[in-house]
Amino acid sequence: MSVALKSRLASLALAVALVDPTSVLAAETKIPAASITVAEQLRDRALKDNTGYEIVSSLTTEVGPREAGGPNDLKAVEWAKAKFKALGYDKVWTEPVTFPKWVRHSESARVLGANAQPLYVTALGGSAAGDVTGEVVRFESLEALQNAPADSLVGKIAFIDFEMKPYRDGRDYGKGSRIRNGGPAAAMSKGAIGFVMRSAGTDSHRFPHTGMTRYPAEGTPIPAAAMSTVDAEQLTRLLKLGPQQVHLKLDCGWDGEFTSYNVVGEITGRTKPKEYVVIGGHLDSWDLGTGAVDDGAGVAITMAAGALIGQLPKAPARTIRVIAFANEEQGLVGGKVYAANHVGGLKKHQIAAESDFGAGRIYAFVTSAPPYAKNAEKQILSVLAPLGIDGGDGTGGPGPDLIPFAEKGLAWASLRQDGTDYFHLHHTPDDTLDKIEPAALAQNVAAYAAFAYLAADAEGDFGSAPKPDAASGKK
Amino acid sequence: MSVALKSRLASLALAVALVDPTSVLAAETKIPAASITVAEQLRDRALKDNTGYEIVSSLTTEVGPREAGGPNDLKAVEWAKAKFKALGYDKVWTEPVTFPKWVRHSESARVLGANAQPLYVTALGGSAAGDVTGEVVRFESLEALQNAPADSLVGKIAFIDFEMKPYRDGRDYGKGSRIRNGGPAAAMSKGAIGFVMRSAGTDSHRFPHTGMTRYPAEGTPIPAAAMSTVDAEQLTRLLKLGPQQVHLKLDCGWDGEFTSYNVVGEITGRTKPKEYVVIGGHLDSWDLGTGAVDDGAGVAITMAAGALIGQLPKAPARTIRVIAFANEEQGLVGGKVYAANHVGGLKKHQIAAESDFGAGRIYAFVTSAPPYAKNAEKQILSVLAPLGIDGGDGTGGPGPDLIPFAEKGLAWASLRQDGTDYFHLHHTPDDTLDKIEPAALAQNVAAYAAFAYLAADAEGDFGSAPKPDAASGKK
């Protein structure tokens, strides 16, 4: 998941709560008993199947890192097309996604003076280049920086030292990513020449966590970097000894436009081929790791789920559409393009779910289903229950790339993954294949396969319907 | 611990076994009951004391990385002198240690071609610079490389992919460090233009492990690097797809001479001030981390142990000498200089122990004591037993910097630490303060303090005596 989705998720939840009163008059959505039986068999087969792990191994080994617009971006697109075909998908195509390209060249930081030593840093995505030296001023939160007196940081480097804690639902990432997004702007507003932060991560390793940042329209962007949690603790100890000068040097920046592609594969539906259950992940990753958990896992889980459905003797009623989205990391670009391209066919999208929270086991299943489809949701949950999945706390979301479409009225499902370890390695060099547990990945595939099959075979819908802009929460 | 000590340790063990037959005639070494009581109180006080952790925090924060000859080497010397004084040591001095200086500038490696991607590598200490591109040829062991046909690697890069497993006694490091030391020479003998190895480490993180290598006297040294265990697995997967070209670029090399210092602090003995119990660690570290476990911990444990002894109302009979050795990592240089400087006073060195195996708890206590001192060894063990320490398997060694002196006949003690996690971070950027558990460090301080006090108060000796060169195992 990328840039500050919190407010958008909140408005989405609100939109879901404002159920269209006409919807309660719709016929109740039901899943035939025979479909339940097939889905149970599919689930059990998926648990013993290693297609998902083979896919993520193939992607992360053969293509490796896949930063949007980077040297492997189009290789990943070719890989996805070939993989969909090799997995027996009926249709495979691409849809272009154009965006500004950001490039990382080099990055370094050092404490100067009596305690001189290197700090392990990485430029935040979208950071401006810069070569600055200044005294570090530490803040414990974004608010503390925002409340600093105007001009109090002239010639200085702002440092936000917020410690994320690990939770199953990864809730602290909201705070961490808000600092990553808003920190540079707040620092600029106080006259700072640079911005550094404790990584939005929960590990104790010497890897900084990258991720996108943003600048205000006004003013000259300052270089913005994350340091490893270990280095942030070291800098904090050093600041207790006295003022510290830091030299921060980032060579990075925007470099023209790039066109990548959403890659789409379909298992054609048996009786309603023009109606879709959409699942997917994002094909891009950050450049530091090989993007195994973010989001090779999501691509692999959903590609494998579709492939297993495709191997059934009889396809489900509706089409299973699997999307490998382009450039999620730098602003849900692929997701926005997909929504724009397909908004006219919104009602044909039965329900959608993106897997983009690592490779941990799924523990909860939630949908945006209106009352008339709640029983179908329960039917799906009954098939997922043997996988250790329940209704959780009833909250969730569609996954980042589906937010733009969900804001237009797309019905969504949320298969919530255990993210306790996710932010140990999210957006670091350590996001690699060895961090994925094959059995946990297979549990994900089983859940996605069963969900997608059942949704595709349901009689009735899950509530996708165009929303007036007012209700979509957009400003 | 550094460069291939296995053969030297083996010959040392042999030397110990060949006990001088006259020694059995010596009077039995005994520790007075009153000394036992004091040592028990000292042990219990040390367990509740945080001096050790404060020392390692101070060293790793204020000085940071301390590669021999690097920018912080002499800062570390100044730090050690000041710290000994602040801790109340009676005498503090330095002894110069001169060595060739090796410098790391930059390092990178990439897979080229269809699966192009970066590999996370670090130059091995002592590596030659180089900028080479060639096909990688994988071997599972040093022997396999040594057995390759002559000239079979002309124009190629040799890759040894040996996986170290974690053990409490760290036994696989013998194999891993042998590859690190001998791999480049073996690769050169087959015509290779470069050498890469799976790091001598037991973790699954993306940190390569540095450490010293050596070249034969003949031939042109080739660039030699370690890659992270994760990258080694990636390269192995890639090699299953077909031949792989790798570009390896190391900018590093020898750059003149440097003079550092062994730093010595003493707590003067009450009745035999010219006889010494020696404990210590090494002050240098590798450059990638801050040298917290290797060997800030050893310096801190022994400095704290001496300081706690110094705070007793009555000093032990003999002097406690604590040594912070210079440049262990690049070849036990400080240890060799100390042995050369003090060999004439060998018999005045009652017994010696270096702490250099991380910050894990001590589980075994072993000495080289001859039969007449075995009861005293048992007396010491009885004081250590409540710390969870027993006699282990009866094997051990003096610690690397004391090997050169032990080969001359110095009696030694081995306080064996649990090294299960040690090679997760040994010689990597991840060797930082947060990896040290304060309670485990205090257990080490308690053991060293009790051991040193008891040895210093023993009536009789532990067998230090000059050995004929033939018995020392030297060639």
Interface residues (C-beta under 8 A of the other chain):
Chain A: S57 T61 E62 V63 G64 P65 P71 N72 V111 A114 N115 A116 Q117 P118 Y120 S204 H205 R206 F207 V230 E233 Q234 R237 L238 L241 G289 T290 T428 P429 D430 T432 L433 D434 K435
Chain B: S57 T61 E62 V63 G64 P65 P71 N72 V111 A114 N115 A116 Q117 P118 Y120 S204 H205 R206 F207 V230 E233 Q234 R237 L238 L241 G289 T290 T428 P429 D430 T432 L433 D434 K435
